[in-house]
Amino acid sequence: MAELLPLDPDQLLTSTRSVRKRLDLERPVPLDVVREALEVALQAPSGSNTQGWHWIVLTDPDKRKAVADLYATSFAAYRAAGRKEWADQDRQATQERVQSSADFLAEHMAEVPVLVIGAIFTGGELPAGNQAGLWGSLLPAAWSLQLALRARGLGSAWTTLHLAYEKEIAALLGIPDTVRQGVLLPVAYTKGTDFKPAPRAPLDEVLHVDGW
């Protein structure tokens, strides 16, 4: 069993960041550690306890590069579309740091030792209307995976830009038409483990008690 960092629950929840520049691209990640973290993730809730999730773990360099190339193409289009400017200077500075780290990840995705795609069985087409019930049966488990990785000294970053090429990636990896992808997590050990809570807007700006 991998050694766990000495983090209490609140520390774990508030210091699990999207890690990009501090991913250690040189250190191998044992598959057993990823499996151990996934075992934790499988304790997450799912609608009607269906447990319809699937996890595609990529360690093969050629497959990682193929996915990374499609991600980079999607990222380039996203980047070219421009970015939001914030009046608040602190928020603007934070977003510029995030953009810089996102640029780094797009350039180095193929070098990340492990890529994990979280997917879910749909049986066919996505349901019409609100899809919270479907994705609510996958995304909590993906977040649990990030927490379990963090507890073991690994970092990850929540990404979805690859979904612009979901069909191409499905064909590359043999993912059936009845399974849809929801998230791509680059996974590596981190350079240091001293992550802190990120800046957030005050709770009262988004809190509504007994109605909007």
Kinemage of the C-alpha trace (Angstrom):
@kinemage 1
@onewidth
@group {chain A} dominant
@subgroup {mainchain}
@vectorlist {calphas} color= white
{ca met a 1} P 0.000 0.000 0.000
{ca ala a 2} L 1.301 3.451 -0.927
{ca glu a 3} L 2.312 5.721 1.922
{ca leu a 4} L -0.274 8.413 2.610
{ca leu a 5} L 0.464 12.074 3.274
{ca pro a 6} L -0.425 13.318 6.791
{ca leu a 7} L -3.480 15.350 5.723
{ca asp a 8} L -6.705 15.659 7.696
{ca pro a 9} L -9.954 15.576 5.652
{ca asp a 10} L -10.288 19.366 5.368
{ca gln a 11} L -6.651 19.729 4.332
{ca leu a 12} L -7.079 17.062 1.677
{ca leu a 13} L -10.233 18.647 0.298
{ca thr a 14} L -8.870 22.196 0.217
{ca ser a 15} L -5.376 21.438 -1.066
{ca thr a 16} L -6.215 19.102 -3.942
{ca arg a 17} L -5.422 21.411 -6.839
{ca ser a 18} L -5.308 21.070 -10.599
{ca val a 19} L -1.563 20.466 -10.885
{ca arg a 20} L 0.206 21.211 -14.150
{ca lys a 21} L 3.663 22.803 -13.916
{ca arg a 22} L 4.485 20.846 -10.771
{ca leu a 23} L 3.806 17.448 -12.281
{ca asp a 24} L 7.011 15.405 -12.231
{ca leu a 25} L 7.331 14.294 -15.842
{ca glu a 26} L 10.447 12.228 -15.148
{ca arg a 27} L 9.287 9.997 -12.295
{ca pro a 28} L 7.479 6.790 -13.268
{ca val a 29} L 4.053 6.131 -11.765
{ca pro a 30} L 3.451 2.488 -10.780
{ca leu a 31} L 0.172 1.153 -12.117
{ca asp a 32} L -0.487 -0.402 -8.722
{ca val a 33} L -0.685 3.054 -7.142
{ca val a 34} L -3.219 4.201 -9.726
{ca arg a 35} L -5.237 1.028 -9.157
{ca glu a 36} L -5.153 1.647 -5.406
{ca ala a 37} L -6.498 5.188 -5.895
{ca leu a 38} L -9.190 3.893 -8.251
{ca glu a 39} L -10.302 1.375 -5.623
{ca val a 40} L -10.955 4.374 -3.374
{ca ala a 41} L -12.761 6.219 -6.172
{ca leu a 42} L -15.157 3.305 -6.668
{ca gln a 43} L -16.667 4.080 -3.266
{ca ala a 44} L -18.216 7.264 -4.724
{ca pro a 45} L -21.992 7.469 -5.151
{ca ser a 46} L -23.761 6.702 -8.409
{ca gly a 47} L -27.411 7.017 -9.410
{ca ser a 48} L -29.412 3.945 -8.323
{ca asn a 49} L -26.038 2.413 -7.444
{ca thr a 50} L -25.565 1.578 -11.146
{ca gln a 51} L -21.760 1.965 -10.987
{ca gly a 52} L -21.696 2.485 -14.747
{ca trp a 53} L -18.306 4.152 -14.759
{ca his a 54} L -15.284 2.960 -16.752
{ca trp a 55} L -11.655 4.032 -16.386
{ca ile a 56} L -9.235 3.975 -19.292
{ca val a 57} L -5.677 4.199 -17.931
{ca leu a 58} L -3.061 5.064 -20.536
{ca thr a 59} L 0.589 4.258 -19.918
{ca asp a 60} L 1.635 3.394 -23.493
{ca pro a 61} L 3.725 6.329 -24.845
{ca asp a 62} L 2.249 6.159 -28.350
{ca lys a 63} L -1.331 6.193 -27.124
{ca arg a 64} L -0.590 8.976 -24.667
{ca lys a 65} L 0.936 11.029 -27.476
{ca ala a 66} L -2.023 10.418 -29.771
{ca val a 67} L -4.464 11.622 -27.108
{ca ala a 68} L -2.167 14.509 -26.176
{ca asp a 69} L -1.966 15.659 -29.803
{ca leu a 70} L -5.759 15.805 -30.065
{ca tyr a 71} L -5.924 17.612 -26.731
{ca ala a 72} L -3.341 20.162 -27.952
{ca thr a 73} L -5.362 20.803 -31.126
{ca ser a 74} L -8.494 21.416 -29.082
{ca phe a 75} L -6.573 23.587 -26.635
{ca ala a 76} L -5.178 25.726 -29.455
{ca ala a 77} L -8.706 26.464 -30.696
{ca tyr a 78} L -9.834 27.272 -27.149
{ca arg a 79} L -6.832 29.554 -26.644
{ca ala a 80} L -7.428 31.351 -29.950
{ca ala a 81} L -11.018 32.088 -28.936
{ca gly a 82} L -9.664 34.555 -26.387
{ca arg a 83} L -9.950 34.869 -22.649
{ca lys a 84} L -12.127 36.727 -20.196
{ca glu a 85} L -10.740 39.896 -18.688
{ca trp a 86} L -11.527 40.534 -15.015
{ca ala a 87} L -11.947 43.976 -13.453
{ca asp a 88} L -10.655 42.634 -10.147
{ca gln a 89} L -6.857 42.709 -10.407
{ca asp a 90} L -6.310 39.837 -7.989
{ca arg a 91} L -8.745 37.659 -9.962
{ca gln a 92} L -7.063 38.688 -13.205
{ca ala a 93} L -3.628 37.779 -11.852
{ca thr a 94} L -4.928 34.381 -10.706
{ca gln a 95} L -6.439 33.681 -14.116
{ca glu a 96} L -3.193 34.611 -15.848
{ca arg a 97} L -1.325 32.099 -13.699
{ca val a 98} L -3.927 29.459 -14.507
{ca gln a 99} L -3.584 30.227 -18.227
{ca ser a 100} L 0.177 29.930 -18.059
{ca ser a 101} L -0.061 26.540 -16.382
{ca ala a 102} L -2.701 25.405 -18.879
{ca asp a 103} L -0.353 26.363 -21.718
{ca phe a 104} L 2.357 24.261 -20.085
{ca leu a 105} L 0.103 21.234 -19.762
{ca ala a 106} L -0.984 21.415 -23.397
{ca glu a 107} L 2.666 21.480 -24.459
{ca his a 108} L 3.714 18.592 -22.209
{ca met a 109} L 0.628 16.358 -21.967
{ca ala a 110} L 2.340 13.552 -23.893
{ca glu a 111} L 5.141 13.493 -21.298
{ca val a 112} L 2.809 12.933 -18.347
{ca pro a 113} L 3.418 9.330 -17.185
{ca val a 114} L -0.260 8.330 -16.914
{ca leu a 115} L -3.467 9.632 -18.477
{ca val a 116} L -6.792 8.525 -17.008
{ca ile a 117} L -10.050 8.941 -18.893
{ca gly a 118} L -13.209 8.663 -16.823
{ca ala a 119} L -16.186 7.439 -18.838
{ca ile a 120} L -19.695 6.152 -18.222
{ca phe a 121} L -22.043 3.642 -19.807
{ca thr a 122} L -24.989 5.353 -21.506
{ca gly a 123} L -26.390 2.499 -23.565
{ca gly a 124} L -26.580 4.742 -26.619
{ca glu a 125} L -27.379 8.418 -27.112
{ca leu a 126} L -27.037 10.917 -24.299
{ca pro a 127} L -30.372 11.674 -22.573
{ca ala a 128} L -32.248 14.800 -23.611
{ca gly a 129} L -32.613 17.674 -21.185
{ca asn a 130} L -30.835 17.914 -17.856
{ca gln a 131} L -28.086 15.295 -17.685
{ca ala a 132} L -27.187 15.766 -14.017
{ca gly a 133} L -28.293 12.245 -13.173
{ca leu a 134} L -25.924 10.763 -15.744
{ca trp a 135} L -22.785 12.774 -15.077
{ca gly a 136} L -23.494 12.797 -11.352
{ca ser a 137} L -22.775 9.079 -11.508
{ca leu a 138} L -19.251 9.646 -12.860
{ca leu a 139} L -17.841 12.994 -11.801
{ca pro a 140} L -17.932 12.424 -8.008
{ca ala a 141} L -15.827 9.297 -8.561
{ca ala a 142} L -13.375 11.260 -10.722
{ca trp a 143} L -13.002 13.823 -7.931
{ca ser a 144} L -12.544 11.018 -5.410
{ca leu a 145} L -9.772 9.695 -7.643
{ca gln a 146} L -8.051 13.082 -7.568
{ca leu a 147} L -8.296 13.141 -3.775
{ca ala a 148} L -6.931 9.603 -3.460
{ca leu a 149} L -4.041 10.459 -5.779
{ca arg a 150} L -3.247 13.607 -3.817
{ca ala a 151} L -3.178 11.599 -0.571
{ca arg a 152} L -0.526 9.385 -2.189
{ca gly a 153} L 1.694 12.246 -3.351
{ca leu a 154} L 0.411 12.409 -6.925
{ca gly a 155} L -1.198 15.286 -8.748
{ca ser a 156} L -3.778 15.566 -11.492
{ca ala a 157} L -5.621 18.221 -13.448
{ca trp a 158} L -9.287 18.215 -14.443
{ca thr a 159} L -9.480 18.560 -18.228
{ca thr a 160} L -12.291 18.151 -20.769
{ca leu a 161} L -10.977 19.797 -23.937
{ca his a 162} L -10.238 16.367 -25.396
{ca leu a 163} L -14.001 15.893 -25.742
{ca ala a 164} L -13.925 17.943 -28.955
{ca tyr a 165} L -12.334 14.795 -30.376
{ca glu a 166} L -14.218 12.244 -28.301
{ca lys a 167} L -15.069 10.039 -31.307
{ca glu a 168} L -11.489 10.014 -32.537
{ca ile a 169} L -10.195 9.069 -29.087
{ca ala a 170} L -12.868 6.408 -28.730
{ca ala a 171} L -11.764 4.888 -32.049
{ca leu a 172} L -8.111 5.043 -31.010
{ca leu a 173} L -8.748 3.277 -27.710
{ca gly a 174} L -11.558 0.942 -28.741
{ca ile a 175} L -14.154 2.572 -26.494
{ca pro a 176} L -17.630 1.314 -27.522
{ca asp a 177} L -20.404 3.630 -28.713
{ca thr a 178} L -22.393 2.858 -25.567
{ca val a 179} L -19.758 4.520 -23.357
{ca arg a 180} L -19.180 8.292 -23.250
{ca gln a 181} L -16.130 10.091 -21.901
{ca gly a 182} L -16.461 12.724 -19.171
{ca val a 183} L -12.997 13.774 -17.997
{ca leu a 184} L -9.301 13.376 -18.772
{ca leu a 185} L -6.887 13.382 -15.836
{ca pro a 186} L -3.122 13.657 -16.446
{ca val a 187} L -1.494 11.921 -13.472
{ca ala a 188} L 2.041 12.166 -12.093
{ca tyr a 189} L 3.921 12.506 -8.847
{ca thr a 190} L 4.217 16.139 -7.834
{ca lys a 191} L 7.273 18.270 -7.249
{ca gly a 192} L 6.721 18.844 -3.561
{ca thr a 193} L 3.460 18.238 -1.726
{ca asp a 194} L 2.933 21.664 -0.128
{ca phe a 195} L -0.251 22.672 -1.937
{ca lys a 196} L -2.545 25.259 -0.367
{ca pro a 197} L -6.178 26.346 -0.804
{ca ala a 198} L -6.784 28.388 -3.958
{ca pro a 199} L -8.272 31.900 -3.939
{ca arg a 200} L -12.052 31.781 -4.092
{ca ala a 201} L -14.820 34.378 -4.162
{ca pro a 202} L -16.532 34.941 -0.780
{ca leu a 203} L -19.166 32.354 0.117
{ca asp a 204} L -21.843 35.030 0.586
{ca glu a 205} L -21.619 35.934 -3.105
{ca val a 206} L -22.954 32.513 -4.064
{ca leu a 207} L -24.926 31.413 -0.981
{ca his a 208} L -28.758 31.419 -1.105
{ca val a 209} L -30.667 30.375 2.019
{ca asp a 210} L -34.348 29.346 1.680
{ca gly a 211} L -34.480 30.622 -1.916
{ca trp a 212} L -32.557 32.669 -4.466
